[in-house]
Amino acid sequence: MNDDIKQEKMKHEMMRGILTIKSKTFLSPHYISVVLEGEDLKNFKNAEIGDNNKLLVPVKGSKKVIFPITGVPQDETAVTVMRTYTLRNLDLEKQEMTIEFVAHGEEGPASAWAISSEIGDQLGVMMKKKDKKIFQPADWYLFAGDHTALPVISVLLESMQENAIGEALIEVRGAEDMIELKHPAGVNVVWLFNATPGIGSALPELFRWAKIPSQGTRFIFAAAESRAITEIQDFLKTLPALSRNEWKAYSYWKLGQSAHE
């Protein structure tokens, strides 16, 4: 096998494993940090913090994790469901992987699992090796997201240079869900409160009021409910001075559906 074929194979190689809960902490009433451990962590040596995972979550009443078979659709009676989450932290020396969940009741399978899970419970994890880094160095930053984007925004804040300048707008249910975040002194973190996630988000309006510098490089990242992101994308497209490679905006979920949580 020549080097080009080897590199292409490695690029798309699927890292996967079944891990177990080492610890579980409610960082706030609606935010749970789950630390995973297990022999299969060695399979994730090429993973990057901030990348997306595909989690195989056991359905209610089951503790079993079964990986899907390529090309075979998952039926409605499957014992696991797949959801997309951010890799919040990975420490191969300590043999720990951290995933953070928004606890929004029993309506979402991942939320329900995170709330009721116990030490030793299993979780399936899959991830593809990616070449693109989620963080993009710039002269000025603007991050915006609802609670589902808190893990990735936390990673972005921790990736910044010490003299970074910018703003982070984070929308959670209430003041009780504010948590301490590591970030440079020059980055202003603004907490927004919305007791009805997905309805009446203030993110698009505040985003439009942000003073985006006309000079220098910018990196803008937004992730939230579908309607809020559509508004933010529409606004960004109206800014002729902003290059398309200076911003990223992702719909993490849609009201009435549970997807990327």
Secondary structure, DSSP 8 states (H G I E B T S, - for coil): --HHHHHHHHHT-EEEEEEEEEEEEEEETTEEEEEEE-GGGGGGTT--TT-EEEEEEE-TT--------TT----TT-SEEEEEEE--EEETTTTEEEEEEE---SSSHHHHHHHH--TT-EEEEEEE--SS-S----SEEEEEEEGGGHHHHHHHHHHS-TT--EEEEEEESSGGG-------TTEEEEEEE-SSTTSS-SHHHHHHHS---SSS-EEEEEEEEHHHHHHHHHHHTT-TTS-GGGEEEEEEE-TT-----
